[in-house]
């Protein structure tokens, strides 16, 4: 049984990926600081899969001695860490603009520390949680992996910097490293059981939990940032992907890296279908039989008009295709929110 380290594994995407990993009988070590998450998500996974093997270690990946202890304990327990799925990091575009140093410290310094420890323990397989924000305000849609890297905000710059570091590491020792940068588009939804889902601590920044809070009456209305974008209805167009499809993409990527020769991959993870903010609102209303009041506001700094994935590369290379549509995302995401109005609490 292979042991996988999952950094940030108690978070939204991390917890869904952990569930998929346990279903594939991987043994997990989850490292999370719980700054923006709770390990109650891991307790739910153990409830959903009683045979799951998850060790939780609370701590910050910027702490070298803590990370060294995590790797060393695994080795002493005769189950050395064979690969890392790296989710840990801060992810709010707006917050990164307000506090860029915090983002460089958490995301980039944290990743460098993780990679140092991986080198020390000769663990050379990593899947990195990257983002489509690294492409910036491109005029090309759908966006291929060959599009120039041109972020428009500090969050995107940190993701691009980590990719650059990983590419340099691979280039310096091609014979040993297996690396996949997964460039997420817009993950929403939840596990169909309604037992795990997105539970941001503090005020959410992503549209879907905000939209759900409006339906729950916790917010008066949904603020849509811009109705004058150069799109068919004036609102931003995004490639929304079900979090379970995204989680399954990690499994496919992991198994591909393990089974094949050392290599460096850059992969878009999206459906290839663009949905405007207004379309998302109307679909949510239709699927969940509700009304969502909304108002238009000024555009946000750092936003872009269109961001849709060209996903042909991952579909052709890996045994993965997105299986769930925007209606599934709205249905499953609302099921989690309606069953858990206070999140994991």
C-alpha positions in Angstrom: 0.0 0.0 0.0 1.5 3.3 -1.1 1.7 6.2 1.3 0.8 9.6 -0.1 1.4 12.9 1.7 -1.5 15.4 1.0 -0.7 19.0 2.1 -3.8 21.1 2.7 -5.7 17.8 2.6 -8.5 19.0 5.0 -9.6 21.8 2.7 -12.2 21.8 0.0 -10.4 20.2 -2.9 -8.0 18.4 -0.6 -10.7 16.5 1.3 -12.5 15.4 -1.8 -9.2 14.1 -3.3 -8.4 12.4 0.0 -11.8 10.6 -0.2 -10.9 9.4 -3.7 -7.5 8.3 -2.6 -8.8 6.2 0.2 -11.3 4.5 -2.1 -8.2 3.5 -4.2 -6.7 2.1 -1.0 -3.8 4.6 -0.6 -2.6 5.3 2.9 -2.6 9.0 3.6 -0.7 11.4 5.7 -2.5 14.8 5.7 -0.7 17.9 6.8 -2.8 21.0 7.3 -2.4 24.1 9.4 -6.3 24.4 9.6 -6.0 28.2 9.0 -8.7 27.9 6.4 -10.0 24.4 7.1 -11.0 21.9 9.7 -10.0 18.2 10.1 -13.6 17.4 10.7 -13.7 16.9 6.9 -11.3 14.0 7.5 -13.5 12.6 10.1 -16.3 12.6 7.6 -14.1 10.7 5.1 -13.4 8.0 7.8 -17.2 7.8 8.3 -17.8 7.4 4.6 -15.0 4.9 4.2 -14.4 3.1 7.5 -11.4 1.2 5.9 -9.6 4.4 5.1 -6.1 4.9 6.5 -5.5 8.6 7.3 -2.9 10.0 9.6 -3.4 13.7 10.4 -0.5 16.0 11.4 -1.4 19.6 12.2 1.3 22.0 11.2 2.6 24.5 8.7 4.7 23.4 5.7 7.0 26.4 6.3 8.2 24.6 9.5 11.1 22.6 8.3 11.5 20.6 11.5 7.8 19.7 11.6 7.9 18.5 8.0 11.1 16.6 8.6 9.4 14.8 11.5 6.4 13.9 9.3 8.7 12.3 6.7 10.9 10.6 9.3 7.9 9.2 11.2 6.6 7.7 8.0 9.9 6.1 7.2 10.3 4.7 10.7 6.8 3.2 10.5 8.0 1.3 7.4 5.6 3.3 5.1 7.8 6.0 3.6 6.1 8.8 1.7 6.2 7.9 -2.0 4.4 10.9 -3.5 3.1 14.3 -2.5 -0.1 16.0 -3.6 0.4 19.7 -2.7 -2.7 21.7 -2.0 -1.5 23.8 0.9 -1.6 27.6 0.3 -3.6 30.7 0.3 -6.0 31.2 -2.6 -7.9 34.6 -2.5 -7.2 36.9 -5.4 -8.5 39.9 -3.5 -6.6 39.1 -0.4 -3.4 38.6 -2.4 -3.7 42.1 -3.8 -4.2 43.5 -0.3 -1.4 41.5 1.3 1.0 40.2 -1.4 3.9 39.4 1.1 1.7 37.1 3.0 1.0 35.2 -0.2 4.6 35.0 -1.3 5.6 33.8 2.2 2.8 31.2 2.5 2.7 29.8 -1.0 6.2 30.1 -2.4 8.3 29.8 0.8 6.0 26.9 2.0 6.5 25.1 -1.3 10.3 25.6 -1.2 10.4 24.1 2.3 8.3 21.1 1.2 10.6 20.5 -1.8 13.7 20.7 0.4 12.3 17.9 2.6 11.2 15.9 -0.4 14.8 16.0 -1.7 16.2 15.1 1.7 14.0 12.0 1.9 14.4 11.2 -1.9 10.7 11.6 -2.6 10.6 12.8 -6.2 6.9 12.6 -7.2 4.7 15.6 -6.7 1.3 16.9 -8.0 1.0 20.6 -7.6 -2.3 22.4 -7.1 -1.8 25.2 -9.7 -4.4 27.6 -11.2 -5.6 29.0 -14.5 -5.0 32.4 -13.0 -1.4 32.1 -14.2 -2.6 32.8 -17.7 -3.9 36.2 -16.8 -6.1 38.2 -19.2 -5.6 36.2 -22.3 -7.4 36.9 -25.5 -7.3 33.2 -26.5 -10.2 31.0 -25.5 -10.2 28.1 -24.9 -6.8 28.4 -23.2 -4.2 25.8 -24.0 -1.2 24.9 -21.8 1.0 26.7 -24.3 -0.5 30.0 -23.6 2.0 32.6 -22.2 2.1 32.8 -18.5 1.0 36.3 -17.6 -0.7 36.6 -14.2 -2.6 39.8 -13.2 -2.5 39.4 -9.4 -0.1 38.3 -6.7 -2.0 35.0 -6.1 -1.4 34.1 -9.8 2.2 35.2 -9.6 2.9 32.8 -6.7 1.4 29.9 -8.5 3.5 30.7 -11.6 6.6 31.1 -9.5 6.1 27.6 -7.9 5.7 26.1 -11.4 8.9 27.8 -12.4 10.7 26.3 -9.4 9.3 22.8 -10.2 10.4 23.1 -13.8 13.9 24.1 -12.7 14.1 21.1 -10.3 13.0 18.7 -13.1 15.5 20.2 -15.5 18.3 19.8 -13.0 17.6 16.1 -12.3 15.5 14.7 -15.1 16.3 11.1 -14.2 14.4 11.1 -10.9 11.5 13.7 -10.7 7.9 13.0 -11.7 6.0 16.3 -11.6 2.5 17.4 -12.7 1.2 20.9 -12.4 -2.6 20.8 -12.5 -4.0 24.2 -13.6 -7.5 24.3 -12.1 -10.2 26.5 -13.6 -13.2 27.0 -11.2 -14.0 24.1 -8.9 -17.5 24.1 -7.4 -20.0 21.5 -6.2 -19.6 18.9 -3.5 -19.7 15.1 -2.9 -23.1 13.9 -3.9 -23.7 12.5 -0.4 -23.7 16.0 1.1 -21.3 14.9 3.8 -18.3 17.0 2.6 -18.1 20.2 0.7 -16.8 23.7 0.7 -16.6 25.3 4.2 -14.4 28.4 4.0 -13.6 29.8 7.4 -14.4 33.5 7.7 -16.0 35.4 4.8 -15.9 33.3 1.6 -14.2 34.7 -1.6 -15.5 32.2 -4.2 -18.8 32.8 -5.9 -20.5 29.5 -5.1 -20.5 29.6 -1.2 -21.5 33.3 -1.5 -24.3 32.3 -3.8 -25.5 29.7 -1.3 -25.4 32.1 1.6 -27.7 34.4 -0.4 -30.2 31.6 -0.8 -29.9 30.8 2.9 -30.7 34.4 3.7 -27.3 35.1 5.3 -26.5 37.6 2.6 -29.0 40.1 1.1 -28.0 39.7 -2.5 -25.3 38.3 -4.8 -22.8 40.9 -6.0 -21.8 40.3 -9.6 -18.6 42.2 -10.4 -19.2 43.7 -13.8 -21.9 43.5 -16.4 -19.8 45.2 -19.1 -17.3 42.5 -19.8 -16.8 41.6 -23.5 -18.9 38.5 -23.2 -22.3 37.5 -24.6 -24.3 38.7 -21.5 -21.7 41.1 -20.0 -20.8 39.0 -17.1 -17.6 37.0 -16.6 -17.4 33.6 -18.3 -15.7 30.8 -16.4 -15.0 27.1 -16.8 -16.7 25.6 -13.7 -15.7 22.1 -12.9 -17.2 19.7 -10.3 -14.9 19.2 -7.4 -15.3 15.4 -7.7 -14.1 15.5 -11.4 -11.1 17.6 -10.2 -10.4 15.1 -7.4 -10.5 12.2 -9.9 -8.1 14.1 -12.1 -5.6 14.0 -9.2 -5.9 10.2 -9.0 -5.4 9.8 -12.7 -2.4 12.1 -12.6 -0.9 10.3 -9.6 -1.3 6.9 -11.2 0.1 8.1 -14.5 3.2 9.5 -12.8 3.8 6.4 -10.8 3.4 4.0 -13.7 5.5 5.9 -16.3 9.0 7.3 -16.6 10.1 10.5 -14.9 8.5 13.5 -16.6 7.2 17.0 -16.2 3.5 17.7 -17.0 1.4 20.9 -17.3 -2.3 20.1 -17.5 -5.4 22.2 -17.6 -8.2 20.8 -15.5 -11.6 22.0 -16.7 -14.6 21.0 -18.7 -13.9 23.0 -21.8 -17.3 24.7 -21.4 -17.8 28.4 -20.5 -20.6 29.4 -18.2 -21.3 33.1 -17.4 -22.1 34.3 -13.9 -25.7 34.9 -14.9 -25.9 31.5 -16.5 -24.7 30.0 -13.2 -27.3 31.9 -11.2 -30.1 30.9 -13.5 -29.0 27.2 -13.5 -28.8 27.2 -9.7 -32.3 28.7 -9.5 -33.7 26.2 -11.9 -32.1 23.1 -10.4 -32.8 24.0 -6.8 -36.2 25.7 -7.2 -35.1 29.0 -5.6 -34.6 32.7 -6.4 -31.3 34.5 -6.1 -31.4 38.3 -5.8 -28.3 40.0 -7.4 -26.9 43.4 -8.1 -24.1 44.5 -10.5 -21.0 46.1 -9.1 -17.8 47.5 -10.6 -15.3 45.0 -11.9 -12.7 43.7 -9.4 -9.0 44.4 -10.0 -7.3 41.3 -11.3 -10.4 39.7 -12.8 -10.6 38.6 -16.5 -13.5 38.4 -18.9 -13.1 34.8 -20.1 -11.3 31.8 -18.7 -12.2 28.5 -20.4 -9.9 25.4 -20.5 -8.7 23.6 -23.5 -8.7 20.2 -21.8 -7.7 18.0 -24.8 -4.2 17.3 -23.4 -5.3 15.7 -20.1 -8.1 13.8 -21.9 -5.7 12.3 -24.5 -2.9 11.7 -22.0 -4.7 10.3 -18.9 -7.6 8.1 -18.2 -9.8 11.0 -17.2 -12.8 13.0 -18.6 -15.1 15.3 -16.7 -18.3 13.4 -16.0 -20.5 16.0 -14.3 -22.2 19.1 -15.8 -23.1 22.5 -14.4 -26.5 21.2 -13.2 -24.8 18.5 -11.1 -22.5 21.1 -9.7 -25.4 23.3 -8.6 -27.4 20.3 -7.2 -24.5 18.7 -5.3 -23.1 22.0 -4.0 -26.5 23.1 -2.7 -27.2 19.7 -1.1 -24.0 20.1 1.0 -24.9 23.7 1.9 -28.5 23.0 2.8 -27.7 20.0 4.9 -24.8 21.8 6.6 -25.8 25.5 7.0 -23.0 25.9 9.5 -20.4 23.9 7.5 -18.6 21.2 9.5 -19.8 22.8 12.7 
